[in-house]
Amino acid sequence: MKRVVKLSGGIAALVVAAGMFFSPATAATAADDPSIQSTPVRLYELGQVKWSRNTWGIFYDVNIYADRLTAGNWSGYAQDNTGRRLYFCDGYDLRPMNNYIKTMFISRTKASWCR
Protein backbone atom coordinates (compact mmCIF):
# COMPACT_ATOMS: atom_id res chain seq x y z
CA MET A 1 0.00 0.00 0.00
CA LYS A 2 2.82 2.37 0.80
CA ARG A 3 4.29 1.85 -2.69
CA VAL A 4 1.01 2.80 -4.38
CA VAL A 5 0.88 6.07 -2.43
CA LYS A 6 4.42 6.94 -3.48
CA LEU A 7 3.71 6.04 -7.08
CA SER A 8 0.49 8.07 -7.24
CA GLY A 9 2.28 10.98 -5.54
CA GLY A 10 4.98 10.81 -8.20
CA ILE A 11 2.37 10.69 -10.96
CA ALA A 12 0.59 13.68 -9.43
CA ALA A 13 3.85 15.63 -9.39
CA LEU A 14 4.44 14.77 -13.06
CA VAL A 15 0.90 15.86 -13.98
CA VAL A 16 1.34 19.18 -12.17
CA ALA A 17 4.73 19.74 -13.82
CA ALA A 18 3.31 18.88 -17.26
CA GLY A 19 0.38 21.20 -16.68
CA MET A 20 2.75 24.07 -15.90
CA PHE A 21 4.83 23.29 -19.00
CA PHE A 22 1.88 23.08 -21.39
CA SER A 23 -0.22 25.79 -19.79
CA PRO A 24 -2.01 28.02 -22.36
CA ALA A 25 -1.48 31.03 -20.08
CA THR A 26 2.27 30.54 -20.29
CA ALA A 27 2.15 30.32 -24.07
CA ALA A 28 -0.05 33.43 -24.31
CA THR A 29 2.47 35.57 -22.46
CA ALA A 30 5.40 34.61 -24.67
CA ALA A 31 7.58 37.57 -25.62
CA ASP A 32 7.47 36.63 -29.33
CA ASP A 33 3.66 36.91 -29.54
CA PRO A 34 3.06 40.21 -31.43
CA SER A 35 -0.50 40.60 -30.13
CA ILE A 36 0.67 40.95 -26.50
CA GLN A 37 2.41 44.30 -26.96
CA SER A 38 0.37 45.85 -29.75
CA THR A 39 -2.55 48.10 -30.48
CA PRO A 40 -5.44 46.50 -32.40
CA VAL A 41 -6.67 47.22 -35.91
CA ARG A 42 -10.02 48.98 -35.55
CA LEU A 43 -12.88 49.87 -37.88
CA TYR A 44 -15.13 52.77 -36.87
CA GLU A 45 -18.51 54.09 -37.87
CA LEU A 46 -19.49 57.58 -36.68
CA GLY A 47 -16.77 57.55 -34.02
CA GLN A 48 -17.75 54.18 -32.53
CA VAL A 49 -15.53 51.08 -32.73
CA LYS A 50 -17.44 48.49 -34.77
CA TRP A 51 -14.70 45.88 -35.23
CA SER A 52 -11.36 45.31 -33.49
CA ARG A 53 -8.67 42.63 -33.71
CA ASN A 54 -5.32 42.37 -31.99
CA THR A 55 -4.05 39.27 -33.75
CA TRP A 56 -2.91 38.30 -37.24
CA GLY A 57 -4.96 36.34 -39.72
CA ILE A 58 -7.54 36.50 -42.47
CA PHE A 59 -10.94 37.50 -41.14
CA TYR A 60 -13.82 36.71 -43.47
CA ASP A 61 -17.33 38.05 -43.07
CA VAL A 62 -16.45 41.29 -41.36
CA ASN A 63 -19.42 42.79 -43.23
CA ILE A 64 -19.67 46.25 -41.73
CA TYR A 65 -19.75 49.79 -43.04
CA ALA A 66 -16.72 51.80 -41.89
CA ASP A 67 -15.77 55.44 -42.21
CA ARG A 68 -12.37 55.07 -40.52
CA LEU A 69 -9.65 52.42 -40.04
CA THR A 70 -6.83 52.68 -37.51
CA ALA A 71 -4.02 50.19 -38.07
CA GLY A 72 -2.54 50.16 -34.57
CA ASN A 73 0.76 48.28 -34.75
CA TRP A 74 -0.35 46.07 -37.66
CA SER A 75 -0.19 46.01 -41.44
CA GLY A 76 -2.55 44.35 -43.89
CA TYR A 77 -5.56 45.25 -45.98
CA ALA A 78 -9.30 45.62 -45.79
CA GLN A 79 -11.27 44.40 -48.79
CA ASP A 80 -14.54 46.14 -49.57
CA ASN A 81 -17.68 44.87 -51.29
CA THR A 82 -16.35 45.91 -54.74
CA GLY A 83 -13.22 43.77 -54.29
CA ARG A 84 -10.95 46.79 -53.82
CA ARG A 85 -8.21 46.42 -51.22
CA LEU A 86 -7.34 49.25 -48.83
CA TYR A 87 -3.73 48.62 -47.78
CA PHE A 88 -2.50 49.83 -44.41
CA CYS A 89 0.72 49.83 -42.42
CA ASP A 90 1.32 50.25 -38.70
CA GLY A 91 0.33 53.68 -37.50
CA TYR A 92 -2.01 54.41 -40.43
CA ASP A 93 -5.28 56.23 -39.81
CA LEU A 94 -7.43 55.91 -42.93
CA ARG A 95 -10.19 58.49 -42.95
CA PRO A 96 -12.48 59.55 -44.28
CA MET A 97 -13.37 56.31 -45.98
CA ASN A 98 -16.81 55.17 -46.98
CA ASN A 99 -16.55 51.47 -47.49
CA TYR A 100 -18.53 48.35 -46.74
CA ILE A 101 -15.72 46.09 -45.50
CA LYS A 102 -16.18 42.41 -46.37
CA THR A 103 -12.88 40.90 -45.22
CA MET A 104 -9.69 41.88 -43.40
CA PHE A 105 -6.17 40.54 -43.70
CA ILE A 106 -3.79 41.33 -40.85
CA SER A 107 -0.18 40.33 -41.51
CA ARG A 108 1.85 38.48 -38.91
CA THR A 109 4.96 40.38 -40.00
CA LYS A 110 5.37 43.81 -41.57
CA ALA A 111 3.67 43.63 -44.97
CA SER A 112 5.83 43.89 -48.10
CA TRP A 113 4.20 47.20 -49.12
CA CYS A 114 5.21 48.85 -45.83
CA ARG A 115 8.65 50.39 -45.30
C-alpha positions as CSV (number, residue, x, y, z in Angstrom):
1,M,0.0,0.0,0.0
2,K,2.8,2.4,0.8
3,R,4.3,1.8,-2.7
4,V,1.0,2.8,-4.4
5,V,0.9,6.1,-2.4
6,K,4.4,6.9,-3.5
7,L,3.7,6.0,-7.1
8,S,0.5,8.1,-7.2
9,G,2.3,11.0,-5.5
10,G,5.0,10.8,-8.2
11,I,2.4,10.7,-11.0
12,A,0.6,13.7,-9.4
13,A,3.9,15.6,-9.4
14,L,4.4,14.8,-13.1
15,V,0.9,15.9,-14.0
16,V,1.3,19.2,-12.2
17,A,4.7,19.7,-13.8
18,A,3.3,18.9,-17.3
19,G,0.4,21.2,-16.7
20,M,2.7,24.1,-15.9
21,F,4.8,23.3,-19.0
22,F,1.9,23.1,-21.4
23,S,-0.2,25.8,-19.8
24,P,-2.0,28.0,-22.4
25,A,-1.5,31.0,-20.1
26,T,2.3,30.5,-20.3
27,A,2.1,30.3,-24.1
28,A,-0.1,33.4,-24.3
29,T,2.5,35.6,-22.5
30,A,5.4,34.6,-24.7
31,A,7.6,37.6,-25.6
32,D,7.5,36.6,-29.3
33,D,3.7,36.9,-29.5
34,P,3.1,40.2,-31.4
35,S,-0.5,40.6,-30.1
36,I,0.7,40.9,-26.5
37,Q,2.4,44.3,-27.0
38,S,0.4,45.8,-29.8
39,T,-2.6,48.1,-30.5
40,P,-5.4,46.5,-32.4
41,V,-6.7,47.2,-35.9
42,R,-10.0,49.0,-35.6
43,L,-12.9,49.9,-37.9
44,Y,-15.1,52.8,-36.9
45,E,-18.5,54.1,-37.9
46,L,-19.5,57.6,-36.7
47,G,-16.8,57.6,-34.0
48,Q,-17.8,54.2,-32.5
49,V,-15.5,51.1,-32.7
50,K,-17.4,48.5,-34.8
51,W,-14.7,45.9,-35.2
52,S,-11.4,45.3,-33.5
53,R,-8.7,42.6,-33.7
54,N,-5.3,42.4,-32.0
55,T,-4.1,39.3,-33.7
56,W,-2.9,38.3,-37.2
57,G,-5.0,36.3,-39.7
58,I,-7.5,36.5,-42.5
59,F,-10.9,37.5,-41.1
60,Y,-13.8,36.7,-43.5
61,D,-17.3,38.1,-43.1
62,V,-16.5,41.3,-41.4
63,N,-19.4,42.8,-43.2
64,I,-19.7,46.3,-41.7
65,Y,-19.7,49.8,-43.0
66,A,-16.7,51.8,-41.9
67,D,-15.8,55.4,-42.2
68,R,-12.4,55.1,-40.5
69,L,-9.6,52.4,-40.0
70,T,-6.8,52.7,-37.5
71,A,-4.0,50.2,-38.1
72,G,-2.5,50.2,-34.6
73,N,0.8,48.3,-34.8
74,W,-0.4,46.1,-37.7
75,S,-0.2,46.0,-41.4
76,G,-2.5,44.3,-43.9
77,Y,-5.6,45.2,-46.0
78,A,-9.3,45.6,-45.8
79,Q,-11.3,44.4,-48.8
80,D,-14.5,46.1,-49.6
81,N,-17.7,44.9,-51.3
82,T,-16.4,45.9,-54.7
83,G,-13.2,43.8,-54.3
84,R,-11.0,46.8,-53.8
85,R,-8.2,46.4,-51.2
86,L,-7.3,49.2,-48.8
87,Y,-3.7,48.6,-47.8
88,F,-2.5,49.8,-44.4
89,C,0.7,49.8,-42.4
90,D,1.3,50.2,-38.7
91,G,0.3,53.7,-37.5
92,Y,-2.0,54.4,-40.4
93,D,-5.3,56.2,-39.8
94,L,-7.4,55.9,-42.9
95,R,-10.2,58.5,-43.0
96,P,-12.5,59.5,-44.3
97,M,-13.4,56.3,-46.0
98,N,-16.8,55.2,-47.0
99,N,-16.6,51.5,-47.5
100,Y,-18.5,48.3,-46.7
101,I,-15.7,46.1,-45.5
102,K,-16.2,42.4,-46.4
103,T,-12.9,40.9,-45.2
104,M,-9.7,41.9,-43.4
105,F,-6.2,40.5,-43.7
106,I,-3.8,41.3,-40.9
107,S,-0.2,40.3,-41.5
108,R,1.9,38.5,-38.9
109,T,5.0,40.4,-40.0
110,K,5.4,43.8,-41.6
111,A,3.7,43.6,-45.0
112,S,5.8,43.9,-48.1
113,W,4.2,47.2,-49.1
114,C,5.2,48.9,-45.8
115,R,8.7,50.4,-45.3
